[in-house]
């Protein structure tokens, strides 16, 4: 009987540990105030769709991938963004956020995209 109880305790402990790890790994990206966002400026070289309707931006000389989560569902259009931004300098703002799923910080969830003082996308507080 003690052996069965011990097995249940170990199993329950493992379930709790995996649940907590799951919450940590899949926690949402924080929505921050603009003053707390990191700003990057660069020449846009490519824009494309990836993931689930995400809009992805690549900057010249930058190996980081910037994306607007479900950007196509939020009214962004790849073709019009390409016409407006590719070859031009844009401003990207994103939260200081780290995830174990992106240990090298090579993927950044965008909170704001600006071009020529025009706000293209904004989810900042």
LINDAUR-V261244 format. One record per helix or strand of 3 or more residues. SS is the DSSP state (alpha for helix, beta for strand). FROM is the first residue (numbers start at 1). TO is the last residue. If there is no record, write none. Layout:
{{SS	FROM	TO} {SS	FROM	TO}}
This chain:
{{alpha	2	25} {alpha	34	36} {beta	38	50} {beta	54	59} {beta	65	68} {alpha	71	74} {alpha	78	85} {beta	89	94} {alpha	100	102} {beta	107	115} {beta	118	122}}
